[in-house]
C-alpha cells in the first residue's frame, strides 16, 4: 500500500514541474536596430479635386510663376484631375518615412571656384622714375603703352571696385509693400527661423475682423489645404503673398481685388484656440518672418 503512494508521488512531481515551466514567461526576443529606409524623392504632384496652381505652389514652398514655367502653363492656369506637375528641375521635396515632407532646394546651385593670387608691386610695370605700380600713371619711357598701363591699374568706368557695395537690382514687380497688421493683438507664437513654424499666431478674439495686410488679389479662399482651416491667400505682386488661416468666416471670393485694410474674414475658426489668427508672408514662395516686415505695434 505504501509503495502505491510513493509511486503516485513520483508521478505528481513531474506534472508540477511541467505546469511551472509552462507558467514561466518566454525570454524576450532580441532587439535589432535597423537603419531607416531611404528617403523618397518627390519630383511630381498629381493634381486632385480642389487643387489650384497657387495651393500647389504654397504646399511645396515654390513660386507659382516658377511652377507654371516648369510645366508650360499660362494664365489662368487651368488644371485637371490626374495632371502631373513637375515640381523642379531636381527633386522639390524629400519625403521621409514620417508624416511630413521636408523642403529642399528646387534647383541645383553651383559656384565655380576661382583662385586669386596676390600681385605685388614688384610685378606691376614701373615708370622710368621708379614710382610704384599703385601710384603709376602713363609714362612715355615705360615698357608698356599708356593704354595698357591704365587698363591694368585703373578700373574702367563700367567696372565696380571690389570694395564697393553692389547695389540691388531694381525690381520691376514693385517688391516693396506697405504692410499693416491683419488684426489687432499680441503675437502668441513667433516665426521659427528653422521653418518649423512658418508664420505667426496673433492672439485676438473670436469674431474680430481680419483685414488685408496690403492691397492685392485673392488667389485662394477655401479649406483645401490641410492644417490651415478656412484659408485666404492674397497675391500682392510678383514677389509677395500673404495668408490668413483658421478664419471663422471668409468674406471674399477668389479673383477679387481687395484694398489694404479691407475686411476679408473673421477670427475664430480654430476650435482649440478660437481667438487666434495664423498669418504668413511668402517671398518668392518661401516663408519669411512677418514681424520683420510689419510695422511696430
BAFI-3210 file (N, C-alpha, C; in Angstrom, 3 decimals, decimal comma, padded with zeros to 6 digits):
// residues 297
n [1|2|3|4|5|6|7|8|9|10|11|12|13|14|15|16|17|18|19|20|21|22|23|24|25|26|27|28|29|30|31|32|33|34|35|36|37|38|39|40|41|42|43|44|45|46|47|48|49|50|51|52|53|54|55|56|57|58|59|60|61|62|63|64|65|66|67|68|69|70|71|72|73|74|75|76|77|78|79|80|81|82|83|84|85|86|87|88|89|90|91|92|93|94|95|96|97|98|99|100|101|102|103|104|105|106|107|108|109|110|111|112|113|114|115|116|117|118|119|120|121|122|123|124|125|126|127|128|129|130|131|132|133|134|135|136|137|138|139|140|141|142|143|144|145|146|147|148|149|150|151|152|153|154|155|156|157|158|159|160|161|162|163|164|165|166|167|168|169|170|171|172|173|174|175|176|177|178|179|180|181|182|183|184|185|186|187|188|189|190|191|192|193|194|195|196|197|198|199|200|201|202|203|204|205|206|207|208|209|210|211|212|213|214|215|216|217|218|219|220|221|222|223|224|225|226|227|228|229|230|231|232|233|234|235|236|237|238|239|240|241|242|243|244|245|246|247|248|249|250|251|252|253|254|255|256|257|258|259|260|261|262|263|264|265|266|267|268|269|270|271|272|273|274|275|276|277|278|279|280|281|282|283|284|285|286|287|288|289|290|291|292|293|294|295|296|297]
n.u [000,838|001,908|003,851|002,383|001,505|003,952|004,670|002,674|003,328|005,789|004,821|003,277|005,115|006,671|004,549|003,910|006,267|006,134|003,866|004,757|006,871|005,476|004,167|006,123|007,473|008,399|011,744|012,771|012,450|015,213|016,419|016,904|018,541|017,700|018,545|016,801|014,514|015,537|015,053|012,270|012,244|010,354|009,238|007,103|003,739|000,499|-002,408|-005,372|-008,909|-009,943|-007,412|-005,293|-003,063|-001,806|-002,292|-000,900|001,713|002,032|001,940|004,308|006,185|006,977|007,560|004,786|004,879|007,268|006,605|004,572|006,055|007,807|006,064|004,987|002,683|000,141|-001,570|-005,128|-004,107|-005,249|-006,078|-006,351|-007,885|-005,693|-003,595|-000,098|002,307|005,445|007,756|010,227|013,522|015,224|014,640|011,886|010,958|011,880|010,601|010,330|010,122|008,391|005,631|005,528|006,612|009,842|011,154|013,518|016,225|015,046|016,304|019,466|022,355|025,326|028,751|031,542|034,816|037,267|040,576|042,521|045,479|047,670|049,014|052,088|053,766|056,174|055,680|054,149|054,167|056,722|057,457|059,997|060,835|060,697|058,426|055,982|053,756|051,141|050,761|051,285|051,251|050,597|053,554|055,924|058,385|058,026|057,763|055,401|052,514|050,571|047,820|047,702|048,804|046,955|044,762|045,545|045,956|043,939|040,489|038,007|035,303|032,942|033,442|033,063|034,519|036,087|035,680|033,477|030,010|027,600|024,939|021,465|019,530|017,058|013,577|011,133|008,619|007,764|008,567|008,478|006,256|003,711|003,067|000,462|-000,846|-002,848|-004,787|-005,675|-003,673|-001,606|001,429|001,367|002,785|005,846|007,515|009,533|012,886|013,925|011,911|010,028|007,760|006,012|004,881|003,130|001,275|-001,411|-002,858|-006,114|-009,570|-012,529|-014,501|-013,383|-012,436|-010,728|-008,276|-007,030|-003,586|-002,211|-002,799|-004,203|-004,896|-007,280|-006,156|-006,705|-009,353|-010,647|-010,872|-009,041|-006,393|-004,602|-004,369|-004,611|-007,180|-010,006|-008,932|-007,324|-005,588|-003,634|-002,377|000,091|002,049|004,467|006,293|005,454|003,181|000,419|-001,041|-003,974|-005,113|-007,345|-009,847|-013,072|-015,101|-015,100|-014,926|-014,513|-014,022|-012,403|-010,162|-010,925|-010,334|-008,752|-008,447|-005,949|-006,456|-009,065|-011,868|-011,627|-012,205|-013,196|-012,042|-011,693|-011,858|-010,495|-011,142|-009,741|-008,378|-009,966|-009,453|-007,269|-005,385|-003,735|-000,956|000,827|003,627|004,855|007,776|008,675|007,648|008,744|008,584|008,785|009,822|007,117|007,084|009,311|008,615|006,186|004,789|005,888|004,002]
n.v [-001,196|001,249|001,453|002,040|004,653|006,061|005,726|007,197|009,729|010,180|010,435|012,740|014,806|015,298|016,330|018,714|020,148|020,458|022,092|024,424|025,221|025,862|028,137|030,035|033,057|033,485|034,038|037,418|038,609|039,091|042,424|044,251|046,899|048,784|050,558|053,474|053,310|054,426|057,886|059,170|060,626|063,314|064,239|065,028|066,339|065,130|066,311|066,909|067,028|070,328|071,406|074,150|076,158|077,948|076,884|074,484|075,393|076,747|074,653|073,258|075,182|076,814|079,269|080,494|081,300|080,206|077,506|077,385|078,000|075,805|073,863|074,690|076,317|078,788|081,844|081,443|079,368|076,692|073,589|069,968|067,037|064,444|065,365|065,663|067,467|068,911|069,522|070,674|071,227|069,514|067,168|068,412|068,007|066,024|063,269|061,914|058,854|059,545|061,655|063,983|066,060|067,295|070,342|070,972|072,411|073,609|073,759|073,069|074,533|076,011|076,921|078,333|077,600|079,981|080,862|083,333|084,986|086,975|090,106|091,569|094,723|094,687|093,176|094,707|096,995|099,496|102,980|105,080|106,703|105,222|105,018|103,438|100,752|101,180|103,937|104,731|106,482|107,008|106,819|108,009|106,697|104,134|100,523|099,631|100,620|103,649|103,161|100,435|100,429|101,951|100,291|098,199|099,288|101,128|100,863|100,506|102,799|101,284|099,174|097,911|098,722|096,228|096,665|098,245|098,391|096,268|097,486|096,715|094,924|096,601|096,074|095,031|094,351|095,833|095,261|096,300|096,542|098,202|097,197|096,277|095,359|092,432|091,991|093,226|092,574|090,636|088,867|085,498|083,276|082,995|083,363|080,710|080,403|078,069|077,105|075,440|076,488|078,440|080,924|083,439|083,413|085,408|086,741|087,310|087,949|085,953|086,397|088,828|091,250|090,354|091,859|092,838|092,714|094,153|095,730|093,745|090,731|088,137|084,968|082,525|081,032|079,142|075,785|073,823|073,233|071,281|071,696|074,437|075,268|077,373|079,236|082,129|083,428|086,027|087,694|090,033|091,194|090,264|089,254|088,972|087,155|086,788|085,073|084,076|082,291|079,793|081,033|082,058|082,907|083,451|086,255|087,075|086,447|084,235|085,654|088,215|091,673|093,381|095,997|097,582|096,980|096,252|094,346|090,904|088,526|086,642|086,157|083,035|080,352|078,165|075,568|074,770|077,042|079,643|082,355|082,999|084,164|082,852|083,890|084,376|085,315|085,097|085,155|085,133|082,571|081,427|081,075|083,909|085,950|087,480|089,581|091,096|092,590|093,806|096,835|098,299|097,576]
n.w [000,000|000,817|-001,095|-003,398|-002,845|-002,823|-005,469|-006,750|-005,836|-007,120|-009,680|-009,549|-009,105|-011,584|-013,068|-011,744|-012,134|-014,889|-015,176|-013,855|-015,504|-017,792|-016,992|-016,778|-018,165|-021,585|-022,824|-023,705|-027,064|-029,272|-029,839|-032,688|-034,141|-036,927|-039,881|-041,067|-043,831|-047,105|-048,054|-049,972|-053,075|-054,226|-057,183|-058,682|-058,648|-058,336|-059,618|-057,830|-056,970|-056,299|-056,187|-056,987|-058,958|-057,231|-054,656|-054,810|-055,279|-052,879|-051,038|-051,557|-051,174|-053,334|-055,877|-057,585|-060,230|-061,081|-060,867|-062,784|-065,085|-065,224|-066,007|-068,369|-068,267|-068,591|-067,671|-067,422|-065,786|-065,928|-064,527|-064,415|-063,025|-062,061|-063,549|-064,005|-062,373|-062,729|-060,181|-059,925|-061,338|-060,141|-057,450|-055,688|-053,145|-050,333|-049,100|-045,977|-044,035|-042,146|-041,133|-042,617|-045,348|-046,249|-047,203|-049,823|-051,734|-054,839|-057,273|-058,736|-057,248|-058,040|-057,821|-059,343|-058,540|-057,893|-058,042|-056,666|-057,023|-055,098|-056,234|-056,244|-055,741|-057,090|-059,303|-060,909|-063,721|-063,950|-064,029|-065,601|-063,596|-061,347|-059,767|-057,693|-058,663|-057,750|-057,695|-060,203|-063,268|-066,773|-068,708|-071,021|-071,140|-070,192|-070,271|-071,326|-073,208|-072,688|-072,646|-072,001|-069,442|-068,005|-068,224|-066,628|-064,087|-063,390|-062,880|-065,375|-066,167|-066,151|-064,527|-061,328|-058,177|-056,104|-053,411|-053,186|-052,359|-053,902|-055,697|-055,154|-057,567|-059,453|-058,879|-061,031|-060,335|-058,202|-055,441|-052,878|-050,229|-048,499|-045,521|-043,163|-039,920|-039,814|-037,927|-034,706|-031,925|-029,650|-030,424|-030,084|-030,753|-032,373|-035,557|-036,743|-037,380|-038,375|-039,821|-038,712|-037,615|-039,640|-039,757|-037,897|-034,834|-033,992|-031,240|-030,819|-030,739|-030,833|-033,688|-034,358|-036,816|-039,745|-041,594|-044,806|-045,185|-047,032|-050,195|-052,816|-054,717|-054,384|-054,396|-053,433|-051,621|-049,263|-047,885|-048,542|-048,018|-045,912|-042,423|-042,315|-042,032|-042,624|-045,170|-046,519|-049,244|-050,407|-053,256|-053,674|-055,294|-057,796|-056,081|-053,342|-051,239|-048,995|-046,191|-044,432|-041,905|-040,437|-040,282|-039,081|-040,690|-044,199|-046,159|-048,744|-052,275|-054,636|-057,034|-056,526|-056,207|-053,573|-051,166|-049,089|-045,679|-046,014|-044,906|-044,794|-043,598|-040,618|-037,307|-035,542|-036,314|-035,306|-033,253|-030,948|-030,205|-030,388|-030,555|-032,104|-034,923|-037,635|-039,423|-042,406|-044,459|-047,696|-049,655|-052,884|-052,850|-050,561|-047,010|-044,850|-042,046|-040,672|-038,784|-039,285|-041,413|-040,904|-039,458|-036,313|-033,418]
ca.u [000,000|002,829|004,554|001,499|001,517|005,226|004,640|001,816|004,097|006,749|004,091|002,788|006,238|006,921|003,424|004,059|007,365|005,640|002,968|005,556|007,626|004,534|003,788|007,238|007,455|009,495|012,765|012,452|013,039|016,345|016,107|017,902|018,354|017,852|018,535|015,551|014,542|015,969|014,001|011,665|012,267|009,087|009,502|005,853|002,495|-000,669|-003,497|-006,632|-010,020|-009,715|-006,067|-005,018|-001,620|-001,328|-002,271|000,193|002,951|002,100|002,225|005,708|007,018|007,507|006,973|003,775|005,302|008,273|005,882|003,898|007,062|008,309|005,055|004,466|001,328|-000,055|-002,846|-005,496|-003,548|-006,260|-005,570|-007,366|-007,592|-004,758|-002,478|001,174|003,067|006,842|007,980|011,515|014,491|015,627|013,560|011,445|010,762|012,345|009,642|010,864|009,132|007,490|004,325|005,525|007,697|010,818|011,561|014,930|016,415|014,335|017,166|020,864|023,109|026,740|029,633|032,852|035,900|038,217|041,763|043,082|046,819|048,004|050,011|052,933|054,118|057,304|055,215|053,481|055,117|057,202|057,901|061,430|061,140|060,715|057,219|055,354|052,639|049,869|050,622|051,875|050,449|051,222|054,864|056,454|059,552|057,713|057,860|054,108|051,851|049,733|046,521|047,861|049,028|045,682|043,885|045,991|045,956|042,715|039,297|037,224|034,106|031,871|033,858|032,921|035,620|035,711|035,289|032,224|028,828|026,873|023,559|020,489|018,884|015,702|012,517|010,078|007,316|007,457|008,597|008,200|004,833|003,425|002,288|-000,185|-001,232|-004,162|-005,715|-005,039|-003,423|-000,209|001,927|001,454|003,825|006,619|008,100|010,709|013,853|014,134|010,696|009,107|006,551|006,335|004,222|002,938|-000,059|-001,790|-003,902|-007,177|-010,802|-013,442|-015,356|-012,649|-012,305|-009,428|-008,098|-005,941|-002,363|-001,809|-003,685|-003,852|-005,983|-007,489|-005,808|-007,298|-010,270|-011,269|-010,333|-008,448|-005,019|-004,633|-003,659|-004,844|-008,585|-010,538|-007,710|-007,332|-004,258|-003,632|-001,175|000,290|002,790|005,179|007,214|004,865|001,834|000,136|-002,063|-004,748|-005,641|-008,258|-010,932|-014,418|-015,833|-014,369|-015,820|-014,086|-014,032|-011,202|-010,006|-011,446|-009,355|-009,008|-007,590|-005,338|-007,375|-010,409|-012,214|-011,687|-012,644|-013,422|-011,267|-012,462|-012,049|-009,770|-011,886|-008,848|-007,938|-010,825|-009,048|-006,012|-005,268|-002,415|-000,625|002,084|004,051|005,792|008,564|009,031|007,208|009,373|008,130|009,680|009,332|006,219|007,357|010,359|008,025|005,072|005,202|005,864|002,690]
ca.v [000,000|002,387|001,519|002,724|006,097|006,598|005,784|008,333|010,953|010,359|010,870|014,118|015,740|015,782|017,142|020,046|020,840|020,806|023,254|025,597|025,661|026,464|029,456|030,966|033,876|033,184|035,103|038,460|038,461|040,011|043,684|044,577|048,236|048,827|051,893|053,860|053,164|055,662|058,853|059,108|061,908|063,672|065,102|065,413|066,412|064,719|067,234|066,321|067,985|071,474|071,959|075,241|076,378|078,653|075,996|073,517|076,134|077,041|073,406|072,861|076,373|077,214|080,440|079,980|081,551|079,197|076,256|077,485|077,939|074,438|072,998|075,349|076,779|080,228|082,235|081,384|078,179|075,647|072,259|068,916|065,921|063,463|066,012|065,552|068,711|068,857|070,422|071,329|070,570|068,392|066,833|069,563|067,606|064,702|062,790|060,890|057,836|060,113|062,114|065,182|066,211|068,310|071,037|071,165|073,324|073,122|073,732|072,969|075,766|075,689|078,081|077,959|078,002|080,878|081,095|084,651|085,118|088,397|090,704|092,509|095,929|094,396|092,555|095,711|097,780|100,721|104,045|105,333|107,416|104,262|105,134|102,132|100,490|101,673|105,359|104,981|106,975|106,716|107,461|107,627|105,842|102,825|099,426|099,376|101,827|104,290|102,488|099,158|100,703|102,384|099,127|097,342|099,936|101,840|100,196|101,271|103,347|100,297|098,105|098,325|098,356|095,086|097,071|098,986|097,526|096,070|097,936|095,692|095,092|097,128|095,082|095,510|093,999|096,676|094,321|096,983|096,512|098,885|096,234|096,612|094,171|091,958|092,032|093,776|091,562|090,291|087,648|084,431|082,358|083,691|082,641|079,907|080,511|076,732|076,826|074,516|077,294|079,266|082,213|083,879|083,411|086,688|086,478|088,306|087,451|085,346|087,362|090,025|091,409|090,119|092,847|092,601|093,379|095,032|095,589|092,599|089,965|086,864|083,844|081,308|081,203|077,839|074,936|072,669|072,987|070,681|072,389|075,873|075,597|078,300|079,966|083,156|083,792|087,216|087,992|091,476|091,476|089,065|088,841|088,668|086,687|086,681|084,063|084,309|080,939|079,487|082,002|081,567|083,206|084,048|087,285|087,452|085,368|084,148|086,621|089,518|092,676|093,930|097,122|097,415|097,258|095,737|093,173|089,735|087,352|086,784|085,263|082,096|079,062|077,089|075,222|074,676|078,391|080,451|083,753|083,207|084,228|082,444|084,797|084,079|086,076|084,351|085,939|084,207|081,234|080,964|081,786|084,868|086,394|088,632|090,681|091,939|093,408|094,553|097,952|098,056|097,838]
ca.w [000,000|000,866|-002,383|-004,359|-002,549|-003,300|-006,948|-007,136|-005,584|-008,213|-010,876|-009,368|-009,173|-012,955|-013,542|-011,157|-012,838|-016,227|-015,043|-013,523|-016,696|-018,742|-016,493|-016,876|-019,381|-022,506|-022,850|-024,686|-028,399|-029,461|-030,499|-033,697|-034,672|-038,386|-040,452|-041,705|-045,294|-047,768|-048,333|-051,291|-053,764|-054,856|-058,331|-059,323|-057,878|-059,117|-059,320|-057,376|-056,908|-055,423|-056,348|-057,915|-059,081|-056,047|-053,486|-055,002|-055,035|-051,439|-050,319|-051,739|-050,985|-054,630|-056,508|-058,511|-061,611|-061,374|-061,079|-064,076|-066,135|-065,309|-066,613|-069,581|-068,005|-068,711|-067,055|-065,989|-065,130|-065,804|-064,190|-064,441|-062,130|-062,584|-064,242|-063,299|-062,421|-062,333|-059,058|-060,027|-062,200|-059,305|-056,537|-054,920|-051,762|-049,930|-048,115|-045,096|-043,713|-041,165|-041,556|-043,420|-046,305|-045,873|-048,425|-050,133|-052,851|-056,008|-058,449|-058,291|-057,113|-058,161|-057,899|-059,883|-057,656|-058,551|-057,229|-056,932|-056,471|-054,875|-057,120|-055,509|-056,502|-057,971|-060,537|-061,729|-064,522|-063,329|-064,937|-065,506|-062,356|-060,251|-058,955|-057,528|-059,557|-057,230|-057,953|-061,508|-064,383|-068,061|-068,884|-072,340|-071,057|-069,620|-071,223|-071,919|-073,657|-071,667|-072,596|-071,302|-068,032|-067,426|-068,142|-065,531|-062,783|-063,104|-063,414|-066,331|-065,516|-066,035|-063,617|-059,936|-057,295|-055,278|-052,062|-053,223|-052,274|-055,157|-055,490|-055,516|-058,862|-059,292|-059,076|-061,908|-059,778|-057,063|-054,329|-051,628|-049,897|-047,232|-044,757|-041,902|-039,178|-040,275|-036,808|-033,517|-030,910|-029,371|-031,062|-029,088|-031,208|-033,387|-036,691|-036,427|-038,466|-038,936|-040,592|-038,069|-037,567|-040,798|-039,666|-036,514|-034,250|-033,402|-030,266|-030,915|-030,120|-031,796|-034,354|-034,753|-038,264|-040,373|-042,652|-045,750|-044,734|-048,132|-051,349|-053,654|-055,310|-053,702|-055,273|-052,861|-050,495|-049,048|-046,811|-049,199|-047,576|-044,587|-041,367|-042,366|-041,818|-043,643|-045,540|-047,570|-049,731|-051,260|-054,030|-053,650|-056,520|-058,238|-055,026|-052,044|-050,959|-047,562|-045,896|-043,220|-041,703|-039,332|-040,216|-038,791|-041,920|-045,316|-046,686|-050,099|-053,264|-055,462|-058,125|-056,115|-055,799|-052,237|-050,798|-047,777|-044,589|-046,289|-044,114|-045,666|-042,852|-039,187|-036,455|-034,738|-036,961|-034,633|-032,042|-029,800|-029,846|-031,266|-030,623|-032,827|-036,379|-038,118|-040,522|-043,098|-045,641|-048,543|-050,601|-053,955|-052,465|-049,339|-045,813|-044,212|-040,753|-040,868|-037,876|-039,846|-042,460|-040,350|-038,607|-034,862|-032,821]
c.u [000,878|003,598|003,726|001,484|002,799|005,249|003,804|002,553|005,110|006,067|003,642|003,916|006,555|005,795|003,521|005,161|006,938|004,744|003,750|006,329|006,719|004,155|004,913|007,204|008,620|010,515|012,429|013,162|014,184|015,921|017,243|017,588|018,647|017,825|017,174|015,640|014,966|014,788|013,512|011,672|010,937|009,391|008,230|004,742|001,361|-001,846|-004,737|-007,680|-009,709|-008,341|-006,074|-003,502|-001,066|-001,292|-001,156|001,534|003,115|002,510|003,695|006,684|007,743|006,861|006,000|004,165|006,388|007,607|005,181|004,893|007,595|007,348|004,371|003,007|001,267|-001,401|-004,022|-005,099|-004,607|-005,600|-006,697|-006,918|-006,683|-003,579|-001,223|001,957|004,485|007,088|009,323|012,416|015,155|014,485|013,187|011,289|011,431|011,430|010,279|009,778|008,171|006,252|004,375|006,736|008,579|011,287|013,059|015,020|015,793|015,189|018,614|021,543|024,582|027,537|030,988|033,942|036,921|039,367|042,377|044,431|047,133|049,116|050,802|053,289|055,290|056,852|054,538|054,524|055,481|057,560|059,404|061,797|061,103|059,517|056,555|054,132|051,338|049,658|051,038|050,855|051,211|052,528|055,431|057,612|059,275|057,719|056,540|053,487|050,985|048,407|046,622|048,039|047,728|044,754|044,254|045,720|044,595|041,520|038,582|035,960|033,012|032,211|033,798|034,129|035,198|035,239|033,970|031,054|028,114|025,430|022,580|019,850|017,477|014,670|011,417|008,705|006,928|007,419|008,274|006,694|004,637|002,493|001,574|-000,593|-002,629|-005,226|-004,957|-004,875|-001,940|000,156|002,116|002,436|004,521|007,107|009,366|011,658|014,151|012,909|009,857|007,745|006,755|005,651|004,160|001,492|-000,307|-002,997|-004,929|-008,409|-011,719|-014,391|-014,653|-012,467|-010,863|-009,323|-006,922|-004,716|-001,799|-002,789|-003,239|-005,074|-006,060|-007,185|-006,296|-008,187|-010,997|-010,574|-009,659|-007,019|-005,048|-003,797|-003,910|-006,294|-009,129|-009,445|-007,978|-005,887|-004,408|-002,303|-001,055|001,084|003,516|006,128|006,498|003,436|001,663|-001,024|-002,662|-005,513|-006,525|-009,297|-012,236|-015,315|-014,868|-015,334|-015,413|-014,122|-012,735|-011,304|-010,567|-010,296|-009,742|-008,031|-007,005|-006,328|-008,785|-010,658|-012,397|-012,171|-012,898|-012,600|-012,209|-012,655|-011,328|-010,494|-010,999|-008,391|-008,717|-010,413|-007,829|-006,228|-003,855|-002,127|000,742|002,341|005,055|006,461|009,130|008,745|007,753|008,860|009,208|009,038|008,422|006,566|008,481|009,824|006,875|005,576|005,130|004,491|002,825]
c.v [001,254|002,562|002,268|004,226|006,740|006,721|006,953|009,654|011,231|010,804|012,328|015,126|016,200|016,657|018,567|020,842|021,290|022,034|024,510|026,129|026,318|027,875|030,477|031,720|033,514|034,307|036,138|038,221|039,441|041,247|044,028|045,972|048,225|050,285|052,167|053,643|054,471|056,563|058,727|060,497|062,132|064,668|065,669|065,544|066,026|065,577|066,455|067,418|069,092|072,088|073,141|075,408|077,021|077,744|074,961|074,196|076,421|075,795|073,040|074,031|076,763|078,526|079,964|080,215|080,561|077,858|076,261|077,359|076,520|073,525|073,627|075,749|078,290|080,585|081,883|080,084|077,096|074,287|071,244|067,754|064,898|064,057|065,930|066,843|068,473|069,908|071,128|070,574|069,412|068,139|068,039|069,229|066,263|064,245|061,701|059,866|058,327|060,677|063,309|065,227|067,364|069,009|071,089|072,102|072,756|073,093|073,720|074,318|075,410|076,979|077,611|078,480|078,822|081,124|082,415|084,738|086,594|088,858|091,726|093,682|095,667|093,821|093,550|096,487|099,075|101,735|104,238|106,017|106,498|104,354|103,775|102,000|101,056|103,136|105,731|105,521|106,687|107,494|107,031|106,665|104,466|101,779|099,106|100,698|102,381|103,580|101,203|099,396|101,116|101,200|098,242|097,995|100,521|101,066|101,105|101,764|102,313|099,178|098,601|097,885|097,207|095,479|097,816|098,032|097,442|096,498|096,846|095,988|095,625|096,067|095,682|095,255|094,896|095,865|094,986|097,047|097,249|098,033|096,892|095,305|093,734|091,986|092,586|092,679|091,297|088,998|086,588|083,337|082,988|082,746|081,920|079,953|079,165|076,231|075,694|075,190|078,433|080,622|082,656|083,673|084,776|086,423|087,605|087,769|086,912|086,399|088,638|090,063|091,162|091,056|092,471|093,394|094,320|094,807|094,413|091,960|088,626|085,739|082,515|081,696|079,880|077,077|073,689|072,358|072,501|071,486|073,884|076,253|076,428|079,307|080,968|083,443|084,979|087,323|089,511|091,970|090,193|088,528|088,290|088,126|086,680|085,720|084,323|083,010|080,854|080,592|081,316|081,777|083,784|084,999|087,778|086,217|085,378|085,105|087,998|090,432|093,224|095,064|096,867|097,823|096,758|094,477|091,984|088,486|087,689|085,756|084,262|080,730|077,902|076,742|075,176|076,049|079,382|081,910|084,017|083,333|083,796|083,229|084,449|085,103|085,217|085,316|084,990|082,763|080,736|081,749|082,726|085,319|087,610|089,828|091,593|092,865|094,263|095,740|097,584|098,402|098,820]
c.w [000,000|-000,434|-003,415|-004,123|-003,041|-004,816|-007,429|-006,924|-006,657|-009,502|-010,764|-009,550|-010,594|-013,487|-012,995|-011,855|-014,222|-016,179|-014,749|-014,723|-017,709|-018,323|-016,619|-018,199|-020,279|-022,493|-023,913|-026,007|-028,553|-030,244|-031,445|-034,235|-036,167|-038,841|-041,069|-043,214|-045,947|-048,060|-049,771|-051,913|-054,472|-055,966|-058,945|-058,295|-058,815|-058,686|-058,910|-057,270|-055,901|-055,534|-057,316|-057,986|-057,811|-054,823|-053,604|-054,740|-053,551|-050,661|-050,397|-051,612|-052,263|-055,056|-057,580|-059,965|-062,028|-061,673|-062,432|-065,222|-066,323|-066,059|-067,819|-069,418|-068,135|-068,083|-067,972|-065,291|-064,881|-065,551|-064,272|-063,559|-062,810|-063,325|-063,387|-063,496|-061,932|-061,267|-059,108|-060,971|-061,490|-058,349|-055,692|-053,451|-051,541|-048,813|-047,281|-044,823|-042,652|-041,817|-042,487|-044,335|-045,877|-047,134|-048,574|-051,316|-054,109|-057,260|-057,981|-058,256|-057,151|-058,240|-058,385|-058,960|-058,435|-057,600|-057,632|-056,245|-056,281|-055,805|-056,324|-056,393|-057,439|-059,295|-061,457|-062,526|-063,820|-064,422|-064,761|-064,204|-061,160|-059,345|-058,878|-058,408|-059,059|-057,576|-059,375|-062,483|-065,656|-068,202|-070,222|-072,247|-070,515|-070,699|-071,879|-072,313|-072,548|-071,529|-071,812|-069,808|-067,358|-067,265|-066,979|-064,192|-062,441|-063,679|-064,390|-065,655|-065,313|-065,064|-062,190|-059,146|-056,407|-053,886|-052,035|-053,107|-053,606|-054,955|-055,896|-056,853|-058,660|-059,612|-059,922|-061,315|-058,616|-055,791|-052,999|-051,396|-048,574|-046,369|-043,571|-041,219|-039,608|-039,184|-035,612|-032,468|-030,744|-030,086|-029,982|-029,498|-032,397|-034,482|-036,252|-037,616|-039,110|-039,695|-040,002|-037,933|-038,548|-040,799|-038,221|-036,112|-033,636|-032,511|-030,301|-030,178|-031,207|-032,358|-034,763|-036,262|-038,710|-041,564|-043,555|-045,311|-045,794|-049,272|-052,197|-054,265|-054,594|-054,692|-054,707|-051,689|-050,311|-047,938|-047,379|-048,788|-046,131|-043,603|-041,319|-042,078|-042,969|-043,958|-046,651|-047,941|-050,668|-051,991|-054,116|-054,857|-056,904|-057,168|-053,800|-052,134|-049,441|-047,361|-044,530|-042,953|-040,462|-039,149|-039,813|-040,009|-042,940|-046,021|-048,068|-050,988|-054,054|-056,646|-057,783|-055,721|-054,429|-051,980|-049,420|-046,694|-044,820|-045,471|-045,047|-044,933|-041,396|-038,432|-035,785|-035,336|-036,312|-033,334|-030,798|-029,313|-030,713|-031,380|-031,464|-034,329|-036,729|-039,384|-041,079|-044,179|-046,394|-049,520|-051,645|-053,532|-051,140|-048,137|-045,274|-042,905|-040,934|-039,988|-038,370|-040,925|-041,943|-039,532|-037,137|-034,322|-031,655]
res [x|x|x|x|x|x|x|x|x|x|x|x|x|x|x|x|x|x|x|x|x|x|x|x|x|x|x|x|x|x|x|x|x|x|x|x|x|x|x|x|x|x|x|x|x|x|x|x|x|x|x|x|x|x|x|x|x|x|x|x|x|x|x|x|x|x|x|x|x|x|x|x|x|x|x|x|x|x|x|x|x|x|x|x|x|x|x|x|x|x|x|x|x|x|x|x|x|x|x|x|x|x|x|x|x|x|x|x|x|x|x|x|x|x|x|x|x|x|x|x|x|x|x|x|x|x|x|x|x|x|x|x|x|x|x|x|x|x|x|x|x|x|x|x|x|x|x|x|x|x|x|x|x|x|x|x|x|x|x|x|x|x|x|x|x|x|x|x|x|x|x|x|x|x|x|x|x|x|x|x|x|x|x|x|x|x|x|x|x|x|x|x|x|x|x|x|x|x|x|x|x|x|x|x|x|x|x|x|x|x|x|x|x|x|x|x|x|x|x|x|x|x|x|x|x|x|x|x|x|x|x|x|x|x|x|x|x|x|x|x|x|x|x|x|x|x|x|x|x|x|x|x|x|x|x|x|x|x|x|x|x|x|x|x|x|x|x|x|x|x|x|x|x|x|x|x|x|x|x|x|x|x|x|x|x|x|x|x|x|x|x|x|x|x|x|x|x]
***
